[in-house]
Amino acid sequence: MKAMPNPFSALVKQERKRTGMTQEELALTAGVGLRFVRDLEQGKSSLRLDKVDQVLRLFGYRTGPIRMEKPDA
């Protein structure tokens, strides 16, 4: 089953391309593995949050809690 894009994957891919980096360069610069960058950009749902933060920090972002609206019952 193919992973679904999510806000993190879209943002990372967009920022990486905007800065002209390859996936390999991003992995090296962020201190994560190439496989991790590929999984992140493809929207894998089970990634280590600390590593996601390492990548996001390069582009001036970080993860954080966002309150969800109460779903309709």
C-alpha positions as CSV (number, residue, x, y, z in Angstrom):
1,M,0.0,0.0,0.0
2,K,1.4,3.4,-1.0
3,A,1.8,6.1,1.7
4,M,-0.5,9.1,1.5
5,P,1.0,12.6,1.2
6,N,0.8,14.7,4.4
7,P,1.6,18.3,5.3
8,F,5.1,17.3,6.4
9,S,5.9,15.4,3.2
10,A,4.6,18.2,1.0
11,L,6.4,20.9,2.9
12,V,9.8,19.1,3.0
13,K,9.7,18.3,-0.7
14,Q,8.7,21.8,-1.6
15,E,11.4,23.4,0.6
16,R,14.1,21.0,-0.6
17,K,13.3,21.8,-4.2
18,R,13.1,25.5,-3.5
19,T,16.6,25.4,-2.0
20,G,17.9,23.3,-4.9
21,M,18.9,20.3,-2.7
22,T,18.8,16.7,-3.7
23,Q,17.4,14.1,-1.3
24,E,21.0,13.0,-0.7
25,E,22.1,16.5,0.2
26,L,19.2,17.0,2.5
27,A,19.9,13.8,4.3
28,L,23.6,14.7,4.8
29,T,22.8,18.3,5.9
30,A,20.1,17.2,8.3
31,G,22.1,14.3,9.7
32,V,19.5,11.7,8.8
33,G,19.6,8.8,6.4
34,L,18.6,9.0,2.7
35,R,15.9,6.3,3.3
36,F,14.4,8.5,6.0
37,V,14.2,11.5,3.7
38,R,12.6,9.4,1.0
39,D,10.1,7.9,3.5
40,L,9.3,11.4,4.8
41,E,8.7,12.8,1.3
42,Q,6.5,9.9,0.4
43,G,4.3,10.4,3.5
44,K,5.2,7.3,5.5
45,S,3.0,7.5,8.6
46,S,5.4,6.0,11.2
47,L,8.5,8.2,11.3
48,R,10.5,9.3,14.3
49,L,9.4,12.8,15.4
50,D,12.9,13.8,16.5
51,K,14.2,13.1,13.0
52,V,11.3,14.9,11.4
53,D,12.2,17.9,13.5
54,Q,15.9,17.7,12.4
55,V,14.8,18.0,8.8
56,L,12.2,20.7,9.5
57,R,14.7,22.9,11.4
58,L,16.8,23.3,8.3
59,F,13.9,25.2,6.7
60,G,12.9,27.2,9.8
61,Y,10.0,25.0,11.0
62,R,9.4,22.6,13.9
63,T,6.6,20.2,14.9
64,G,4.2,21.1,17.6
65,P,0.8,20.3,19.0
66,I,-2.2,21.6,17.1
67,R,-5.6,21.4,18.7
68,M,-8.1,19.5,16.6
69,E,-11.7,20.7,16.4
70,K,-14.2,18.3,18.1
71,P,-15.5,16.0,15.4
72,D,-19.2,15.9,14.8
73,A,-20.9,13.0,16.5
